[in-house]
Amino acid sequence: MAELPARRVAPPVLPDGWSLPRGCEGDPPSVQDAVRQASFLLKRDLALAGRAFEVQQAVAKSSYAGAYRTPRAVAAWVYWSRTAFLLGEAATAAVRAAYAAVPPLIRSACEHIAALRQAPAGDFAAFSQWATGAFQPDAAHRGVQVGLGEYMAGSALASDPALGALYRVTSELTRVHFGVAALFAAAESDRQRFEVAWLDRTFHLGLAECTLGWTLVGLRALLESLVGLDGVLAVSQAEREGVAGWSAEVAVLLADPGRCRVEESDDGERRLFVEQFRRRTGGAPRRLVL
């Protein structure tokens, strides 16, 4: 294994915390209404998301101590930071009715969660090899050589059924498939007409439930990853128990049969089912087949 260059691991810079998504001054009326409806109809989702970020803040503060300023912790912090940012932005986009922006954020978060699990552990040799030459003077290019450090933690995605399913679904919904484009921009269409809602930012209950549900699944995988890195990070027994209880609440919430969700076909075909798809609470739900 390549040794890391002798350099100090500085204490991480910590934010004050994460606040629930809200409306902003100057928002269009449709976005203001979407925030209001999401805050009321999906308050349990948002409360659970807020608690997940509180747990992360607690682990981050505990891991600030000098004993945890190690090269392995660096590998954990960089992926943890990016993952938390991506999931926070996904929650914000979901609440503010920017639903089409959520799948690529969640897909990227899944890849970062996988890297968070492997880079400080089984793949630390690869991280160490990259770090040996990182942030060194590069006279030939008159800059600082950081190094791309090409990496993909595929085995962690393959070994976790929930994370792998989330990654596959959001990967498909990130691509430019015809049906995916219509789902986010022409969902009110039928066999008589196409109805495109260009840059639509109005509240859609089904899409809000889906996108916040994906965010919670991502947060669950992230918290489980932090618990698994105890020793690299500081995770107390109380935080472990808190994560277990929080995860159980998320499982109950997402198991509601009336909730909109996207499921993979179990017949071997490459097909997605969007269940309980409706714009409003009183609307008749549809099952969309992609």
C-alpha atoms as one frame of an Amber mdcrd trajectory, in Angstrom:
protein
   0.000   0.000   0.000   1.308   3.424  -0.868   1.893   5.590   2.170   0.199
   8.940   2.480   2.626  11.851   2.410   3.423  13.279   5.829   0.874  16.008
   6.143  -1.458  17.238   8.813  -5.147  16.341   8.695  -6.861  19.587   9.584
 -10.122  19.638  11.548 -13.139  19.585   9.226 -15.081  22.774   8.661 -18.619
  22.172   9.931 -21.767  24.099   8.964 -24.268  25.271  11.555 -26.753  22.660
  10.398 -29.364  21.906   7.781 -32.718  23.653   7.615 -35.867  22.325   6.025
 -36.557  23.599   2.493 -38.741  26.666   2.389 -40.001  29.318   0.048 -37.900
  32.321  -0.866 -38.860  35.921  -1.395 -39.641  36.455  -5.059 -40.658  32.836
  -5.734 -43.379  32.421  -8.377 -46.820  31.755  -6.900 -46.695  28.145  -8.122
 -43.497  27.468  -6.157 -44.876  29.177  -3.060 -47.934  26.935  -3.298 -45.792
  23.822  -3.852 -43.740  24.580  -0.730 -46.917  25.163   1.277 -48.550  21.921
   0.117 -45.418  19.802   0.549 -44.859  21.224   4.033 -48.388  20.178   5.003
 -49.021  16.949   3.078 -45.508  15.538   3.425 -44.557  16.891   6.832 -43.598
  13.416   8.080 -41.142  13.021   5.203 -39.612  16.398   5.949 -39.459  15.785
   9.690 -37.606  12.509   9.086 -35.206  14.222   6.694 -34.531  16.905   9.275
 -33.790  14.297  11.947 -31.382  12.502   9.591 -29.382  15.687   9.178 -29.412
  16.239  12.949 -27.854  12.799  13.442 -25.195  13.622  10.870 -24.438  16.898
  12.626 -24.005  15.046  15.926 -21.643  12.471  14.400 -19.699  15.242  12.667
 -19.216  17.157  15.927 -18.107  14.010  17.764 -15.689  13.159  14.943 -14.102
  16.607  15.144 -11.722  15.392  17.866  -8.064  14.947  16.989  -8.226  11.168
  17.416 -10.406  10.977  14.304  -8.266  13.190  12.071  -6.801  10.301  10.119
  -6.247   9.538   6.428  -9.126   7.070   6.505 -11.352   9.766   7.972 -10.391
  12.042   5.069 -11.646   9.377   2.665 -14.899   9.227   4.643 -15.409  12.965
   5.041 -15.040  13.860   1.362 -17.684  11.353   0.248 -19.937  12.006   3.226
 -19.870  15.738   2.538 -20.812  15.357  -1.119 -23.533  12.813  -0.331 -25.164
  14.992   2.316 -25.074  17.964  -0.036 -26.674  16.000  -2.879 -29.450  14.621
  -0.671 -30.105  18.037   0.850 -30.435  19.534  -2.620 -32.751  16.674  -3.648
 -35.055  17.394  -0.710 -35.059  21.093  -1.576 -35.843  20.410  -5.231 -38.657
  18.042  -4.269 -40.290  20.576  -1.963 -39.925  23.397  -4.490 -41.528  21.319
  -7.288 -38.307  20.952  -9.283 -39.025  17.237  -9.571 -37.042  16.591 -12.760
 -33.869  17.734 -10.992 -34.097  15.024  -8.329 -33.209  11.744 -10.148 -29.676
  12.836 -11.162 -29.034  14.124  -7.634 -30.153  10.828  -6.088 -28.257   8.748
  -8.655 -25.057  10.626  -7.868 -25.731  10.319  -4.131 -25.985   6.521  -4.510
 -22.545   6.399  -6.126 -21.104   8.556  -3.362 -22.665   6.393  -0.650 -21.053
   3.351  -2.227 -17.707   5.165  -2.279 -18.196   6.238   1.344 -18.552   2.588
   2.315 -15.532   1.345   0.360 -12.936   4.116   0.104 -12.092   4.272   3.841
 -12.247   0.486   4.121 -11.606  -2.141   1.445 -10.516   0.369  -1.211  -8.344
   2.498   1.053  -5.219   1.348  -0.792  -6.521   2.975  -3.970  -7.396   6.170
  -2.096  -3.981   6.174  -0.463  -2.255   5.770  -3.826  -4.167   8.761  -5.201
  -3.498  10.847  -2.080   0.240  10.285  -2.297   0.480  12.517  -5.345  -2.486
  14.782  -4.703  -2.110  18.552  -4.283   1.528  18.545  -5.360   3.184  21.233
  -7.528   2.919  20.493 -11.248   5.620  22.551 -12.906   4.974  21.063 -16.336
   1.419  22.391 -16.369   2.068  25.400 -14.157  -0.513  24.376 -11.611  -1.290
  22.045  -8.751  -1.571  18.348  -9.518  -4.688  17.017  -7.832  -5.184  13.942
 -10.018  -8.523  12.669 -11.242  -8.329   9.509  -9.150 -10.829   7.644 -11.328
 -12.949   5.437  -9.082 -16.267   3.581  -8.970 -17.395   1.590  -5.935 -19.593
  -0.814  -7.845 -19.518  -3.713  -5.413 -21.197  -1.667  -2.663 -24.061  -0.866
  -5.042 -24.381  -4.508  -6.011 -24.322  -5.808  -2.441 -27.073  -3.562  -1.028
 -30.481  -4.412  -2.573 -32.188  -1.172  -1.497 -29.331   1.073  -2.581 -28.886
  -0.837  -5.825 -32.593  -0.588  -6.663 -32.592   3.149  -5.945 -29.542   3.571
  -8.168 -31.082   1.626 -11.061 -34.418   3.447 -10.915 -32.928   6.928 -10.694
 -30.379   6.065 -13.384 -33.196   5.218 -15.787 -35.078   8.384 -14.808 -31.951
  10.478 -15.401 -31.576   9.318 -19.008 -33.208  10.834 -22.084 -35.742   8.071
 -22.701 -38.916   9.324 -24.398 -41.182   8.070 -21.629 -39.039   9.575 -18.894
 -39.098  12.982 -20.580 -42.884  12.760 -20.830 -43.222  11.685 -17.197 -41.687
  14.920 -15.965 -42.884  17.323 -18.686 -46.127  15.876 -20.071 -47.554  13.685
 -17.332 -51.137  14.885 -17.894 -51.184  13.537 -21.467 -53.579  10.829 -22.574
 -54.398   8.915 -25.762 -56.291  11.897 -27.208 -53.617  14.567 -26.777 -50.155
  15.450 -25.552 -50.158  18.117 -22.859 -46.706  19.561 -22.267 -46.154  21.656
 -19.133 -43.017  23.593 -20.004 -40.860  24.417 -16.960 -43.769  23.364 -14.767
 -43.256  24.200 -11.083 -46.732  23.382  -9.785 -47.253  20.926  -6.954 -47.677
  17.285  -7.951 -48.403  14.951  -5.057 -47.203  11.797  -6.813 -43.891  13.268
  -7.903 -43.383  14.874  -4.497 -43.960  11.540  -2.738 -41.590   9.748  -5.121
 -38.785  12.262  -4.932 -38.915  12.712  -1.157 -39.179   8.941  -0.767 -35.983
   8.472  -2.786 -34.310  11.102  -0.633 -35.261   9.227   2.537 -33.963   5.930
   1.125 -30.703   7.699   0.293 -30.499   9.197   3.784 -31.130   5.783   5.310
 -28.252   4.302   3.315 -26.043   7.228   4.303 -26.768   6.898   8.030 -26.203
   3.143   7.871 -22.870   3.854   6.189 -21.812   6.210   8.987 -22.716   3.614
  11.611 -20.603   1.090   9.692 -17.614   3.436   9.847 -17.538   3.593  13.649
 -13.862   3.832  14.556 -13.082   5.895  11.495 -15.790   8.303  12.701 -17.209
   8.726  16.193 -20.613   7.052  16.420 -22.105   6.664  19.889 -24.398   3.862
  21.004 -27.222   6.380  21.345 -26.690   7.450  17.733 -26.678   3.830  16.593
 -29.987   3.227  18.340 -31.352   6.487  16.984 -30.494   5.470  13.421 -32.180
   2.084  13.906 -35.361   3.715  15.207 -35.324   6.348  12.482 -34.890   3.682
   9.785 -37.871   1.758  11.144 -40.029   4.892  10.894 -38.910   5.449   7.310
 -39.767   1.840   6.433 -43.302   2.256   7.808 -43.821   5.543   5.964 -42.626
   4.214   2.609 -44.621   0.986   2.944 -47.924   2.897   2.722 -49.714   1.276
  -0.252 -51.374   4.572  -1.131 -48.065   6.340  -1.604 -46.694   7.043  -5.083
 -43.569   5.014  -5.852 -41.560   3.629  -8.747 -40.918  -0.110  -8.810 -38.881
  -2.348 -11.068 -40.507  -5.190 -12.958 -39.927  -8.595 -11.351 -40.459 -10.561
 -14.567 -36.991 -10.005 -15.983 -38.133  -7.266 -18.359 -36.561  -3.820 -18.302
 -39.690  -2.035 -17.166 -40.700   0.432 -14.437 -44.107   0.823 -12.790 -45.132
   4.186 -11.362 -47.810   3.360  -8.807 -50.461   5.670  -7.299 -49.584   8.536
  -9.639 -51.863  11.548  -9.136 -51.458  15.288  -8.961 -53.810  15.995  -6.043
 -54.922  14.186  -2.931 -58.454  13.674  -4.244 -57.385  12.665  -7.743 -57.843
   9.185  -9.163 -54.471   7.415  -9.056 -52.997   5.972 -12.237 -50.478   3.221
 -12.823 -47.919   4.285 -15.414 -45.818   1.665 -17.172 -42.403   2.789 -18.477
